[in-house]
Amino acid sequence: MYMVLSRSARRMALLIALLALISLCAQFLHLHARGDLPVTATAWDMARYFTILTNLLVGVTFALMSRPVRAGFAPPWLAALSLSSVMAGLIYHLALADLVTFTGLGWWADHGLHSVTPAALALWWLFYAPKQRLDYGDLPVFVLWPAIYAAYALGRGAADGVYPYPFVDLARVTPAVVATNLAGLFVLFLLGGIVMILIGRFADR
């Protein structure tokens, strides 16, 4: 489904793309300066995390949408990507923020990735995204990217023994616990999708 965005929507989309990509660059510079890994190894290590990959998707998607042409991104994908960004920020602040303390450039990158970009994306979706055609048949789209990431993270962890988050760390908890944790997260994404669909049914009226 193609859509034509207003000039203000495209400008805000460009701002969000820049926020996401600048935050990613800041995080890369912070991690590379702090460690002794080469550039490619630092980038590969960053690619282990859901927030990093989600912000990369946000940066690419919204950079493309900022062009003054028809954007080829369906409303369900925009809603699902927005939800993934917001959920990544919420889960981080509720469960993971106390695990690592950032200072300097790392502090700015951390808040850019987990606070500023998700908040800006949520506001963009509320004010600019086409929502009226969202339907309950779109619910699988809301768990598609989290499911792909979960398979990737578990496969990569099984290969190198490093898992990105404690609740999927098979070196610490049993497969049954990991499966329960992931099932709970998928349910949260589905519930979030239902809320966004309900918002979409009324917001554009």
C-alpha positions in Angstrom: 0.0 0.0 0.0 1.4 3.4 -1.0 0.7 6.6 0.7 1.5 10.3 0.2 2.8 12.0 3.3 2.5 15.7 4.0 5.6 17.9 4.0 5.5 18.2 7.8 5.2 14.5 8.1 8.3 14.0 5.9 10.3 16.5 7.8 9.5 14.9 11.1 10.3 11.5 9.6 13.7 12.8 8.6 14.2 14.2 12.1 13.4 10.7 13.6 15.8 9.0 11.1 18.5 11.4 12.1 17.8 10.8 15.8 18.0 7.1 15.4 21.1 7.1 13.2 23.0 9.7 15.2 22.3 7.8 18.4 23.6 4.6 16.8 26.8 6.4 15.7 27.2 7.8 19.2 26.8 4.3 20.7 29.3 2.9 18.3 31.9 5.6 19.1 31.4 5.1 22.8 31.8 1.3 22.7 34.7 1.4 20.3 36.6 4.0 22.4 35.9 2.0 25.6 37.0 -1.4 24.3 39.9 -2.8 22.3 37.8 -4.4 19.5 38.4 -3.5 15.9 35.7 -1.5 14.1 34.0 -4.5 12.5 33.9 -6.4 15.8 32.4 -3.5 17.6 29.6 -3.2 15.0 29.0 -7.0 15.1 28.8 -6.9 18.9 26.2 -4.0 18.7 24.2 -6.0 16.2 23.4 -8.5 19.0 20.8 -6.2 20.5 17.1 -5.7 19.7 17.3 -1.9 20.4 20.2 -1.4 18.1 18.7 -3.3 15.2 15.3 -1.7 15.7 16.8 1.8 15.7 18.6 0.8 12.5 15.3 -0.2 10.9 13.7 3.1 12.1 16.6 5.1 10.6 16.3 3.4 7.2 12.5 3.3 7.1 12.1 7.0 8.1 14.9 8.2 5.9 13.2 6.6 2.9 9.8 8.1 4.0 11.3 11.6 4.2 11.7 11.7 0.4 9.1 13.8 -1.5 7.8 10.7 -3.3 5.2 8.1 -2.4 6.5 5.9 0.5 6.1 2.2 0.0 5.6 1.3 3.7 2.3 -0.2 4.7 0.5 1.2 7.8 0.8 -2.1 9.6 4.6 -2.1 9.3 4.8 1.5 10.5 2.6 0.7 13.5 4.6 -2.5 14.3 7.9 -0.7 14.0 6.6 2.1 16.3 5.5 -0.5 18.8 8.8 -2.3 18.7 10.7 0.9 19.4 8.4 1.9 22.2 8.5 -1.6 23.7 12.3 -1.7 23.5 12.5 1.6 25.4 10.0 0.5 28.1 11.6 -2.9 28.7 15.0 -1.3 28.9 13.9 1.3 31.5 11.8 -1.1 33.5 14.2 -4.1 33.6 17.6 -3.4 32.1 18.7 0.2 32.7 20.2 -0.6 36.1 22.5 -3.3 34.7 24.9 -0.8 33.0 25.8 2.8 33.9 26.7 5.1 31.1 28.6 8.4 31.2 29.5 11.0 28.7 28.8 10.1 25.1 27.4 6.8 26.2 24.8 8.5 28.3 23.6 10.6 25.3 23.6 7.5 23.1 21.7 5.5 25.7 18.9 8.0 26.0 18.8 8.7 22.3 18.2 5.0 21.6 16.0 4.1 24.5 14.1 7.4 25.3 14.2 10.1 22.7 13.7 8.1 19.5 10.9 5.9 20.8 9.0 8.9 22.2 9.4 10.9 18.9 8.4 7.8 16.9 5.3 7.3 19.1 4.3 11.0 18.6 4.9 10.7 14.8 2.7 7.7 14.6 -0.1 9.3 16.6 -0.1 12.6 14.5 1.0 11.6 11.0 0.8 7.8 10.3 -2.2 6.5 8.4 -4.1 4.3 10.8 -7.7 3.9 9.7 -7.1 0.8 7.7 -5.4 -1.1 10.5 -7.3 -4.3 11.3 -7.1 -7.3 13.6 -5.8 -9.3 10.7 -2.7 -7.2 11.0 -1.8 -8.6 14.4 0.8 -11.1 13.1 2.8 -8.1 11.8 3.2 -6.8 15.3 5.1 -9.9 16.4 6.9 -10.6 13.1 10.1 -8.5 13.8 10.3 -9.6 17.6 10.0 -13.3 16.5 12.7 -12.9 13.8 14.9 -11.2 16.3 14.3 -13.9 19.0 15.3 -16.6 16.6 18.4 -14.7 15.6 19.4 -13.9 19.1 19.0 -17.5 20.3 20.8 -18.9 17.2 23.7 -16.5 17.7 23.9 -17.2 21.4 24.0 -20.9 20.8 26.8 -20.3 18.3 29.1 -18.1 20.5 27.7 -18.6 24.0 26.8 -14.9 24.5 23.1 -13.9 24.9 22.0 -10.3 24.7 19.6 -10.2 27.6 19.3 -12.1 30.9 15.7 -13.3 30.2 16.9 -15.3 27.1 20.3 -16.4 28.5 20.3 -20.2 28.1 23.5 -20.3 30.1 21.6 -19.1 33.2 18.0 -20.3 32.8 16.4 -23.3 31.4 14.8 -23.5 27.9 11.4 -23.6 29.5 12.0 -20.3 31.3 13.3 -18.7 28.1 10.2 -20.0 26.2 7.9 -18.6 28.9 9.7 -15.2 28.8 9.4 -15.0 25.1 5.8 -16.0 25.1 5.1 -13.3 27.6 6.8 -10.7 25.4 4.9 -11.8 22.4 1.7 -11.5 24.2 2.7 -8.0 25.2 3.4 -7.1 21.6 0.0 -8.5 20.6 -1.7 -6.5 23.3 0.1 -3.4 22.1 -1.0 -4.2 18.6 -4.6 -4.4 19.7 -4.3 -1.0 21.4 -2.8 0.6 18.3 -5.5 -0.9 16.1 -8.2 0.5 18.5 -6.5 3.9 18.4 -6.4 3.7 14.6 -10.1 3.1 14.4 -10.8 6.4 16.1 -7.8 8.7 15.7 -8.4 9.5 12.0 -12.1 10.2 12.3 
